[in-house]
């Protein structure tokens, strides 16, 4: 999973990204690595791995990973190539979802690029650049389908009519993701690779005291009302706290969070919210060699899940031996779970569930 972090200058985007990359540097299995100067990979927190490690005593434990992309170069006119606009837009196309960091705190020592704090204005600035870029894409689609329609292509005529509707929606300053579509139209829309179809989580960057107290200032309330109308999620976060947490080891981190009255870090909450947004789940494999988590889309069938591990497993899939993590822990061991009849044999049509501890049988 790849998440793009966007935001205007001085909203806390860089502070948050630096905290994320530092967190990655402390991950044993997925250290932060500079794939590009602005990309970081961190481990996805999964509380099920530690109990499985204790049960199996494997040689290694591998969590699944998430990739954060710090998307820089955004200024007004990015869609026309201003600043690093073209690079910015290219990075957006590659991510699965957007984390839009919005400043919701007042601080006279930190100037705002527009002179005053305005979450909705900040959002509009970025959204308009994405919409302008999408309009250019739709115009090209309309030109192509118009030529095909003249030859009597019925599919092209249907697509042209739909693209006209998309264009009108964008011209009304609305992102493509908020357009109501039929199942067939949704397939057409997915093939256009529009920037504004990307799902969004708004990261409301708060002052330290406001996050601790749980109070909602006027800026946060304004953002929540806007997001609710768009059907998007708002995640209150404090980039300053995340930067401090990133400097601590696991034990110190928990003590720090407890002292602040927080149950988990903003990074952990962000990852969980992103999984939910994209409809992702994790299944697990466990044995003496390795305990590992694997990320799949909810609704994935067993053979395709096996293909996440290796293409041979999908090609030669016979069946999957599955026990839920909860049943396995309650049984105390895999053999005991099998004796109790909790280990199931599932075929090609089985839909994988979150927390399935799985052994794939295959023959190639």
PEVEN-V352815 format. One record per helix or strand of 2 or more residues. SS is the DSSP state (h for helix, s for strand). FROM is the first residue (numbers start at 1). TO is the last residue. If there is no record, write none. Layout:
# PEVEN-V352815
SS/FROM/TO + SS/FROM/TO
This chain:
# PEVEN-V352815
s/2/6 + h/13/25 + s/39/43 + h/48/56 + s/60/62 + s/65/70 + h/78/80 + h/85/94 + s/97/103 + h/119/150 + h/154/171 + h/176/178 + h/183/190 + h/195/197 + s/199/205 + h/208/213 + h/218/230 + s/233/237 + h/239/245 + h/250/260 + h/266/278 + s/280/286 + s/290/297 + h/302/309 + h/311/315 + s/317/324 + h/325/331 + h/334/339 + s/344/346 + s/356/362
